Amino acid sequence: MSVQIVQKADLVVPKSYRLKAEDTVVICDTRFADDIALLSTSSAVMSSEVVDINQICCPFNLHISVGKTKVMHVGDSADNVKCDIGVDDKIFEVVDKFCYLGSVVSSDGSVSGEVKRRIGMALAAFQTLKPSLWKRKEVSLSTKMKVFRAVVLSRLLYGAESWALSARDLQRLEAFQTFCLRRILHLSWMSYVRNSVVRERCQQPSMEALLRQKRLRWLGHVQRMDISDRVPKQLLWGRLAGTGRKQGGHKKRWVDVCMQDFEGVGDAGHMERPLFS
């Protein structure tokens, strides 16, 4: 049970970052604490492996939670795939998205659901502080913005380093930021003040600039890893073996977004620490 990662064929990859032609990276699972995500290209093989894992764990009084375990098929044909994977005659629920390590993962790779969820969580945090902080005129704007960045933005942009946003998703985030800043400044919807002026008063960069900074910081961190033994870097410059991009329009990948980011900061080959700090 595994997926194989090989070198991307549709990107100009810096020589020092390339996977060797004879090197095929095999990934069976990803783990974090007591959570594990199994990977496979066959539902039959995965079903067999799940049963084996359950049998190995039972003597140690460790059991797979049927209620918490989900099955998701990733790809364009996800709706046409039937999976009967489970343990002890109990079948795992098949979903098209689920929350893993605090972020929503979807079968089509879209982050629109996660963006909407994050906006809802950040809005709840913002509204909670409305009577005790945002409405209080004796509190300085500088203090309000520190709290805004620590409480609201941190919740809004959790995991944003890995987002490949569409224009619509970015528009939603920009609109939420403007909504919050205008209420902190006590500006009504009838106040004809440009959004750029609002951000300047609050000394707050645009959401696009914030996201670009987070992406490039993470990219710089991954680029400094050793490609021979670090999975994040192998995945960055690799692709699933036996797959390719179809003709026509394509969904934007995370690495495509990063390449666009470099248009504003310099050459992709210069990935030294100061640029991403």
N, C-alpha and C positions, 0 to 999 in steps of 0.2 A: 504494500500500500504506500504509494508515494507519487509525487509529481516531479518531473525532471525540468531543470532550468538550463537553457543554453543561451549563447550570446544573441543579443538583439541584432537583427539584420537591417532595420530601417532607421538606425541612428548612427551618426558619426561619433564613435566612442573613442575617447582619448586612449592611446596605446597602453598607458600604465594601468588603466582600469579594466582592460578587456579580460574576458574569460578565455582561456586557451581553447582551441578548437577541439582538443581531445578531452577537455574537462567538461563533464556533465554533472551538474549539481543535483543531487537527489534529496528532496525534502519530504519527510514522512509526517511530521507534525510540528506544531509550534506550541510552546508551553510558557505559562506564566503562573507562578505559585501553584495552586491546585487546579488551575484551568488548563485544558488541553484541547487543541483544535487538530483533528485528524484530516489528512489530505489524501485524496485518491482520485484517479481517473475512472474508476469502476465502482459502481454501487455494490456489486457482488463481492468484490475483494474487501471493500470497507466493512460490509456486514460481517464477513468472516473474522476480520481483525477485531471488530468491536466485541464479538463473542469471546475471542481469545483473551483480550485485555480484561474482560469481566471475570473470566475464569482464573486468571492470574492474580487479580486483586482480591477476590473473595476470601482466600485464606488469611489475608491481613485485615479483614473486616472493612475493606474499602469497596464501595459499590457505586456504579454509575447511576446518577440521578436521571430517571426517565423524564421527569417534569422539566428539568433544567436543560437537558440535552436536546439540541436541534440539529436538523439536517438541512443543508442548503446546497442546491446545485447552481454553480456559477457559469453563466454563459447565455447566449442568445436563445438556446433551446431549453431553458430551464423549465418552462411551463409544460413541456411535453415529456418530462422525465418523471417516472414513478419510482420511489425508493421505499422499500420495506425493510428498513434497518432498525434493529432494536435488540433488547435483551430480555430474557425471561418471559418470552411471549408478549412483550409489550413493545409497541412500535413507537419510535421517536417521531415527533411532529416535524413535518416538512414545511419550511418557511421560505419566504423570499427576502426576509431581512430579520436581523436579530441584534441585540445589544451584546457586545463583547468587549470587556475591559473598558467600559464606560462610553463606548462609541457604537453607533449603529452601522452594521455591515450589511450591504444589500447585494443581491445576486447579480444585478446589472452593473455594479461598480459605481453607481451614482451616489453622491453625497447630499442630494437635495433633502432627503428625509432627516439626515443628521443635522443639516443646517437649520431646518425648521424646528427640530427638537432643541437645539442649542439656543436658538432665539427665544423659545418659550421659557427655558430655564433661566436665561439671563434677564428676561423681562420680569419674571417672578421675583428675582433678587433685587432688581431695580425698584419695583413697586413696593417691596418690603421696606426699603429705606426712604421712601417718599416723605412720610410725615416726620421722621426723626432726623433727616439730613438734607434732602434736596430742597425742602420748603423753608429751611431755616436760613434767614438772611445773615445772621451773625457768624455763620460758618464761612470761611474764606473759600473762594473758588479753587484755590490750589489744593486745599484739604479735600474738597469734594471730588476733584479729579483723581487724587491719589486713591480714594476709596472706590471710585468708579473703575479704575484700572485693576485694583486688587480684587474686587468682589464681582463686578459685572463682566468686564472684559475677560477675566480669567475663566469664567464659566462659559462665556460665549465662544471663546477660541480654543477650548480644550481639544487637543488632537488636531488642530487646524494645520499643523505642519504637513500632514499627509493628504489634505484635501486637494482634489482636482476640480476646481469650481467652474460651473458654467456662468455665463454672463448674468443669467437670472438669479442665481444663488448669490453672486457678489452684489447684485442690486439689492437683494433682501437685507444683506448685512450692512450695506451702506445706509439703507433707509432706517434700520434699527439704531445704528449709531447716531444718525441725525436726530431721530426721535428723542433719544436720551439726552443728548447735549442741549437741545433746545429747551427741554424741561428743566435741566439744571440751570440754564441761563434765564429761566422764566420768560421765554419767548413764546407767544401764542402763534397759532397758525396764520393769523392775520399780520404778523410782523414780517415785512418783506426784507429779510436778511438772507443773503446767499449762504449756502452750506459751507463754502470755503471760508467765509468770514466767521461762521459759528465755530468751525474747527480751529481757526486761528486764535480766537478769544480763549478757547479752552486748551490751547497748545496741544491739540490732539491730531496726529497724522490721520490720513484717510485709511479706511479699512483695507483698501488695496495695498497700500504701503505696509501696513502692519502684517498682512498675510504674506507679502513678498519677503519681508524680513524673517518671519518664522520659517518659511520654506527654505530659504537659503542658509539659515543657521543649521537646520537639520541636514540639508544636503552637504554642507561643509563637514559636519560631524560624521556622516556616513562615508564621505570621500576619504577621510583620514583613517578609516578602518583598513585592515589587511584583507584583501579580497580572497585570499586563500582559505580563510577560516571564519569569516563573518558573513552570516546569512543576509543581513540588510543590504550590504554592498553587492552581493551576488544577485539579489533580486532586483536591485536598481538597474543594473546593466544587462539583465537577462530576460528571457521570456520562456513561456512554457514550450517544451519540446513538441514538435509536430503541429504547432499552431502558427498562424500568421494573420496579418490584417487584410480584410477583404477590400475589394475595390470600392470606391465611392467615399462618401463622408464617414469620418471616424470620430468616435468619442475622444475627447482630449484626455490624455493620460497625465499622471503626475509629472513624469519626466518632461513631457511636452510643455507643461506650464512653467517648469523650472527653466527650460531653454528660452522661453519668452522673457522670464525675469532677467536673464543675463543680458538681454538687449539693452537694459537700462543701467547695468552695473559693470559690464565689461565682458571679457572673453571667458568662456566656460573652462578654458584650460588653466586659468589662474585661480586655483581653489585653495588659497592659503588661509590660515586662521584669521588674520585681521579683517578680511572681507566678510566673514561670517560671524564675527564676534558682536 
